[in-house]
Amino acid sequence: MEARKFSLIIIFILAACLAGAQDIIHKKNGEDIQAVIIDVSPGVIKYKKFENQDGPVYSIAREQVEKIIYQSGKTIELEEQEVGVVLEEEEPLQPISPPSTFGGHFGYGVSKIRGDDLDSKWQSASAIGATFNLSVGTSATILFGFEVLSLGTGIKDASYFSHIDSAYFELSNLTQDMGYIGLEVMYRQYLNRGRNYFFELGMYGSFLVNASWEGDAVITDTLGNITSGSFQEDLVEYYKPFDYGFVGGIGGRIPLGENKKWNLTLDARFYYGLQNIFDYKSLGVTEVTEANLYGLILLGVDIPTKSTD
C-alpha cells in the first residue's frame, strides 16, 4: 500500500513538471495556446506548438494576446497600445515566390562583325521579341527568350581586279545586313526585394534568315570604259546557318497600373558571338574568321501568369 501511494505521488510530480515545461499564450478571447515562445516583437509573437516542437514556426498578432505565462512562472501582461503588424493567426512563416511572367519587347542598338583583316564599322541593329521568366525563388528567374534580329555592319572601301569579268572594281559606302531568329536562355538575378533591378547572364543561339550587302561600285573594263552605280547582292550562301555565343545584361522594372501587377522593363544587353559565321569552305578559300558582336537597349513589359493577390 505504501509503495502504491509513493508511485502515485511520483506520477503527480512528473505530470506537474511536464505541465510547467511549456509556455502559455493567453488570448483575449480566453483561449490558451500551449507553446514554446521563439520571439516576441512589437507587432508579432512567434512560437512553435508545444506538442510539435520540431514543426514550423507560427505567428500571432500581439494585439490578440492578453498575456504570456512562461514555463518559469514569469507572466508578461501585454499592454493595449503595443499594437504592431497584424498577421493571420497561426500561419506558418514561408517565403513568397513571385509568379512567373510573360513579356514582350522591342529595341535598338549597334552591331558589327569582328574578324580577320575585317575593318568593320558599327551600324544600327534592331530586335523584337518575347520572353518567359520562370520564377525559381524570391529573387531569381530563368529567362527564355525569342527574338527577330536585324544586324547591320559597315565595311571599309575595297578594290580588286576580277579575272572572270576582266574588270577593275572599286566599292564604297558598303553596308551589310544579316537577319536572324534568335533564342536565349539566361539566369536573371534580382538585386532588391521588390525585384526592381537585375543582372542576367546566359547563352544565345540564332538561325540565319537573310544576309545581303549593298553599296556603290565603279567598274573599269580593259578598254578603259567606266560604269558606276549602286548594287545589292545576296550573301546567304557565304554564311553558316547557325550562330551562338554569350549574352549578358543589366536592367530594371517599373510597376504599372493601380494594382502594380504589370511591369515596364528596360534592359541593356551585350551579345558576343563565338561561332565563325563565315562559310569560307564554300568559296574554296583559306580560313577566314568572322563573328557577330552587338548590343541592344530593349523596352518591354512583363505580365504575371497568375494573380499576385
C-alpha distance (Angstrom), angle and dihedral (degrees) to the residues before:
residue distance angle dihedral
M1 . . .
E2 3.79 . .
A3 3.81 90.4 .
R4 3.81 90.5 52.0
K5 3.81 92.1 51.7
F6 3.78 90.3 48.3
S7 3.83 91.6 52.3
L8 3.81 91.6 50.5
I9 3.80 90.6 50.7
I10 3.84 90.4 52.1
I11 3.80 91.6 49.7
F12 3.81 92.2 50.6
I13 3.81 91.1 49.0
L14 3.86 92.3 50.7
A15 3.78 91.4 47.5
A16 3.79 90.4 51.4
C17 3.79 91.3 49.7
L18 3.79 92.2 49.4
A19 3.78 91.6 47.7
G20 3.79 89.9 52.3
A21 3.83 94.2 48.4
Q22 3.78 92.8 80.1
D23 3.78 136.2 72.6
I24 3.79 119.1 -121.5
I25 3.80 122.3 -143.2
H26 3.79 106.0 -160.0
K27 3.79 110.8 -160.0
K28 3.80 125.6 -152.6
N29 3.81 90.4 -114.5
G30 3.82 89.2 61.6
E31 3.80 96.9 -103.8
D32 3.80 119.7 133.2
I33 3.79 124.5 -148.6
Q34 3.79 117.2 -157.0
A35 3.77 103.3 -142.7
V36 3.77 151.5 143.7
I37 3.81 107.4 -116.9
I38 3.82 113.5 -130.9
D39 3.81 102.0 174.8
V40 3.79 140.1 -10.0
S41 3.80 114.6 -156.0
P42 3.83 131.1 170.0
G43 3.80 91.8 -93.1
V44 3.79 109.1 25.1
I45 3.79 143.8 23.7
K46 3.80 118.0 -140.1
Y47 3.78 120.9 -157.8
K48 3.78 147.0 151.0
K49 3.76 122.9 -125.6
F50 3.78 110.5 -101.3
E51 3.79 93.3 -132.5
N52 3.84 91.4 51.6
Q53 3.79 107.6 36.1
D54 3.82 92.2 159.4
G55 3.79 91.0 55.4
P56 3.82 132.2 91.5
V57 3.78 126.9 -55.5
Y58 3.81 113.1 -105.2
S59 3.77 130.3 -160.9
I60 3.78 136.5 -149.5
A61 3.78 128.9 -173.6
R62 3.79 110.3 -104.2
E63 3.78 91.9 -134.1
Q64 3.82 89.3 66.3
V65 3.81 92.8 58.2
E66 3.80 124.6 83.8
K67 3.79 98.5 -174.2
I68 3.78 145.6 -19.0
I69 3.81 121.8 -131.8
Y70 3.79 110.9 -161.4
Q71 3.81 123.2 -150.1
S72 3.81 88.0 -109.2
G73 3.79 89.2 62.5
K74 3.80 94.7 -107.3
T75 3.80 112.6 139.6
I76 3.81 125.9 -155.2
E77 3.79 118.5 -163.0
L78 3.81 111.4 -152.1
E79 3.78 113.5 -139.1
E80 3.78 121.0 -130.3
Q81 3.82 94.5 -120.6
E82 3.78 94.1 56.2
V83 3.79 94.0 95.6
G84 3.78 119.3 150.0
V85 3.76 137.9 157.1
V86 3.79 110.6 -19.7
L87 3.81 114.0 -135.5
E88 3.76 129.4 176.7
E89 3.77 112.4 -87.7
E90 3.79 118.6 -98.7
E91 3.80 94.6 -2.0
P92 3.84 115.1 152.0
L93 3.81 112.6 -118.8
Q94 3.80 106.9 -117.5
P95 3.83 131.4 160.8
I96 3.80 114.4 -107.0
S97 3.80 115.0 -126.5
P98 3.83 110.2 -151.0
P99 3.81 116.6 -127.3
S100 3.79 122.8 -95.0
T101 3.81 115.5 -102.0
F102 3.78 141.6 -143.0
G103 3.78 118.4 -146.4
G104 3.77 145.9 178.3
H105 3.80 130.2 -155.3
F106 3.78 147.2 170.0
G107 3.74 129.9 -162.4
Y108 3.78 152.3 165.2
G109 3.75 135.1 -138.7
V110 3.78 144.8 130.7
S111 3.80 134.0 -72.7
K112 3.78 142.9 179.8
I113 3.78 141.4 169.3
R114 3.78 116.8 -110.8
G115 3.76 121.3 -160.0
D116 3.79 151.7 107.0
D117 3.82 115.0 -26.6
L118 3.79 89.3 -16.0
D119 3.80 114.6 136.4
S120 3.79 95.7 -170.6
K121 3.79 126.3 169.9
W122 3.78 132.0 -141.5
Q123 3.78 114.3 -96.7
S124 3.81 134.1 174.5
A125 3.80 122.0 -73.2
S126 3.79 131.2 -171.4
A127 3.79 139.0 -169.3
I128 3.78 141.3 -173.9
G129 3.77 122.9 -174.1
A130 3.77 154.3 126.8
T131 3.80 135.5 -109.1
F132 3.78 140.6 -161.6
N133 3.81 117.2 -153.5
L134 3.80 112.0 -157.9
S135 3.80 108.7 -157.3
V136 3.82 112.2 -132.2
G137 3.81 98.4 174.2
T138 3.76 142.5 -30.3
S139 3.81 94.8 -58.5
A140 3.81 109.4 24.1
T141 3.80 143.3 58.4
I142 3.78 138.2 -176.4
L143 3.80 107.6 -127.0
F144 3.81 122.3 -148.8
G145 3.79 112.3 -169.5
F146 3.81 138.7 -171.6
E147 3.80 122.0 -167.3
V148 3.79 140.9 173.8
L149 3.81 105.9 -145.0
S150 3.79 135.6 -164.1
L151 3.81 112.3 -169.2
G152 3.79 121.2 -171.2
T153 3.80 129.5 -163.1
G154 3.78 132.4 -174.3
I155 3.82 115.7 -140.8
K156 3.79 127.4 -156.2
D157 3.80 119.5 -110.0
A158 3.79 113.8 -85.0
S159 3.80 138.7 -166.8
Y160 3.81 131.0 -170.8
F161 3.84 143.9 154.5
S162 3.80 117.0 -113.6
H163 3.79 113.9 -148.4
I164 3.80 89.1 -168.2
D165 3.80 93.8 57.9
S166 3.82 95.4 26.6
A167 3.79 87.9 -133.7
Y168 3.78 140.1 116.6
F169 3.83 116.0 -121.2
E170 3.82 127.0 -157.3
L171 3.81 114.1 -171.2
S172 3.81 125.6 -168.0
N173 3.83 141.3 164.6
L174 3.79 88.9 33.3
T175 3.80 120.7 179.8
Q176 3.76 130.1 171.4
D177 3.80 128.5 -157.1
M178 3.79 126.6 -164.0
G179 3.79 125.2 -173.1
Y180 3.80 122.4 -154.4
I181 3.79 140.1 174.8
G182 3.79 103.8 -139.4
L183 3.81 134.5 -160.6
E184 3.81 124.5 -165.0
V185 3.78 137.6 -169.8
M186 3.80 115.5 -170.6
Y187 3.77 140.8 164.8
R188 3.81 110.7 -128.8
Q189 3.81 119.3 -160.7
Y190 3.81 118.8 -166.1
L191 3.80 115.9 -143.5
N192 3.80 101.7 -154.5
R193 3.79 138.6 36.9
G194 3.79 93.3 -105.2
R195 3.82 91.0 54.4
N196 3.81 90.9 -126.0
Y197 3.82 97.9 134.3
F198 3.78 130.5 39.8
F199 3.76 148.8 161.0
E200 3.81 125.3 -146.8
L201 3.79 138.4 -165.5
G202 3.79 134.1 -178.4
M203 3.79 148.1 105.6
Y204 3.78 134.7 -65.5
G205 3.78 133.2 -157.8
S206 3.80 124.9 -170.9
F207 3.79 138.7 -174.7
L208 3.80 121.4 -138.0
V209 3.80 114.2 -117.8
N210 3.80 102.2 169.3
A211 3.79 141.3 -7.8
S212 3.80 128.5 -173.4
W213 3.76 142.4 148.5
E214 3.78 134.4 -151.6
G215 3.76 139.6 -176.0
D216 3.80 145.0 121.7
A217 3.81 124.1 -57.4
V218 3.78 134.1 -164.6
I219 3.85 112.9 -165.0
T220 3.80 124.1 -165.9
D221 3.80 116.9 -171.2
T222 3.82 127.1 -155.6
L223 3.80 91.1 -91.9
G224 3.80 91.5 56.5
N225 3.78 95.5 -107.4
I226 3.81 112.5 148.8
T227 3.78 126.8 -151.9
S228 3.78 126.9 175.0
G229 3.77 140.5 -178.6
S230 3.77 146.7 115.3
F231 3.78 123.8 -62.2
Q232 3.80 140.7 -171.5
E233 3.80 125.4 -163.9
D234 3.79 135.4 -175.2
L235 3.83 113.5 -121.4
V236 3.81 102.9 178.4
E237 3.81 93.1 113.0
Y238 3.81 90.5 58.2
Y239 3.82 96.2 56.6
K240 3.78 134.0 67.0
P241 3.81 116.6 -109.4
F242 3.82 96.0 -126.4
D243 3.80 135.7 52.6
Y244 3.81 131.6 -179.7
G245 3.80 140.0 173.7
F246 3.80 148.5 127.5
V247 3.80 125.1 -48.8
G248 3.79 128.5 -171.2
G249 3.76 137.9 162.0
I250 3.77 152.2 155.4
G251 3.77 130.1 -128.4
G252 3.76 151.6 142.8
R253 3.81 143.4 -125.7
I254 3.81 130.2 -138.6
P255 3.85 118.5 -160.6
L256 3.81 114.8 -121.4
G257 3.79 133.7 -157.9
E258 3.78 134.0 19.0
N259 3.80 93.1 -66.8
K260 3.83 92.9 39.1
K261 3.79 92.2 -137.1
W262 3.81 95.6 132.4
N263 3.79 122.2 62.6
L264 3.79 132.3 -152.4
T265 3.81 107.8 -139.4
L266 3.80 131.7 -155.6
D267 3.78 115.8 -171.2
A268 3.82 132.1 178.6
R269 3.82 112.0 -161.0
F270 3.80 134.1 -178.6
Y271 3.82 122.6 -157.6
Y272 3.80 123.4 -159.6
G273 3.80 115.6 -171.0
L274 3.80 119.8 -141.3
Q275 3.81 97.9 -178.6
N276 3.81 124.1 90.5
I277 3.79 95.5 -126.8
F278 3.84 95.9 -173.5
D279 3.81 113.4 95.1
Y280 3.79 97.0 -147.2
K281 3.83 92.8 164.2
S282 3.80 91.8 66.6
L283 3.81 88.4 59.9
G284 3.78 95.0 45.9
V285 3.82 92.7 -125.1
T286 3.78 132.7 129.1
E287 3.79 117.5 -82.0
V288 3.78 115.2 -68.3
T289 3.78 121.6 -176.2
E290 3.80 123.0 -143.7
A291 3.81 126.6 163.7
N292 3.79 135.8 175.8
L293 3.79 122.1 -107.7
Y294 3.81 121.6 178.1
G295 3.79 146.6 144.6
L296 3.80 131.0 -152.0
I297 3.80 138.4 -166.7
L298 3.81 106.7 -147.8
L299 3.80 126.8 -162.8
G300 3.79 117.2 -167.5
V301 3.77 150.2 130.9
D302 3.83 134.1 -106.5
I303 3.80 120.1 -147.0
P304 3.84 120.8 -168.4
T305 3.80 117.1 -122.4
K306 3.80 90.8 -137.1
S307 3.78 139.4 15.5
T308 3.80 118.3 -74.4
D309 3.81 92.6 -153.7
